[in-house]
């Protein structure tokens, strides 16, 4: 990736980051609710957790892209 983001790219990345973080929190709540209900479909829980991990990877990538490189 280039060293510098355009203003438009930065805005798009920040918007995507916010949406993904919200989805991540929502998945967390859904997983907790399924597990608390007891007798939860373990396959569904596993799929939600996998999606949550994928979101975390994308969030990390976006955060790295938005953080300027500091040359020490």
Secondary structure as the mmCIF struct_conf table of DSSP 4:
data_model
#
loop_
_struct_conf.conf_type_id
_struct_conf.id
_struct_conf.beg_label_comp_id
_struct_conf.beg_label_asym_id
_struct_conf.beg_label_seq_id
_struct_conf.end_label_comp_id
_struct_conf.end_label_asym_id
_struct_conf.end_label_seq_id
BEND BEND1 UNK A 3 UNK A 3
HELX_RH_AL_P HELX_RH_AL_P1 UNK A 7 UNK A 37
BEND BEND2 UNK A 38 UNK A 39
HELX_RH_AL_P HELX_RH_AL_P2 UNK A 42 UNK A 66
BEND BEND3 UNK A 67 UNK A 67
HELX_LH_PP_P HELX_LH_PP_P1 UNK A 68 UNK A 69
#
